[in-house]
């Protein structure tokens, strides 16, 4: 009987991985990132680029190309994120009737999006990346941190970036009616975690504006350096004071005027005028107030009655100012009496 040996089958040759045939590398720098952004033709490409934009370096640039920095990238993202709260902010007349298939709806079917909706998707992606890489609370120093003011002045408060931030969160009329809204804040009662980060940033920004102090000039500083510090203080002070009324508008919209409770005596005339302007926008409405027809409030008292936070805040400012002045007067009088009493005692003791 013949025993046949088991035939050994050779394993199939391993296929060469398809990735081996491709060059795989990261985007070299922000210059190349911008080139790819300009060349991108689809929303998918743009979303991918926005997702990795903050991971792209600023190095490896040649002498004949523009040099970019962190602030350039932030300004770019602010520009793309503008209008993320509503597609109508990103709508053009020629968009009407145009639709593209993009993504899936709740039924798992291909969804249709207008050009303005696609723009909003990109704007929202840029906003989310700003929240993760700029607005996030731990990325901004607190007053208790070392070099608190220097950290804010190095990026956020720069002449290039701060006006962009103010413009991004500017007050403007809403789509319906004359009521002012803050652009790029949704105004919803329930907001996303990312919008919470942006709101927390604005509150920290308000704290910075009212706790900012001019850089100290030490006696040993050379005259040339002293002049530079003085110029910086003048320019920075002007920027700070110009930003405060804007911030009051933002805080009022957020319902966060209480953030200024500790700064009553630091407000200044322009800030008080802005608070009064906001308060006097309030209206008395026939369905909720004893008036024959809807009308604007005529006084701060009426604004308080109508429920204006700004009006009530002004009343608190008035009360604090009055009581501070009264109590200060009493304190000074008491001290004067003590001084006079000591003087009388000294004079009478010398007579003996």
Secondary structure, DSSP 8 states (H G I E B T S, - for coil): -----------------GGGGS-------HHHHHHHHHH--SHHHHHHHHHHGGG--S-S--TTS----HHHHHHHHHHHHTTTT-GGGG--GGGTT--EEEEE-TTSSEEEE-HHHHHHHHHHHHHHHHIIIII-GGGS--TTSTTHHHHHHHTTTSTTTHHHHHHHT-EEE-SSSS-EEETT----SS--HHHHHHHHHHHHHHHHHHH-------TTS-HHHHHHHHHHHHHHHHHHHHHHHHHHHHHHHHT-GGGGGGGGGG-HHHHHHHHHHHHTT-EE-TTTSS-SS-EE--SHHHHHHTT-HHHHHHHHHHHHHHHHHHHHHHHHHHHHHHHHHHHHHHHHHHH-
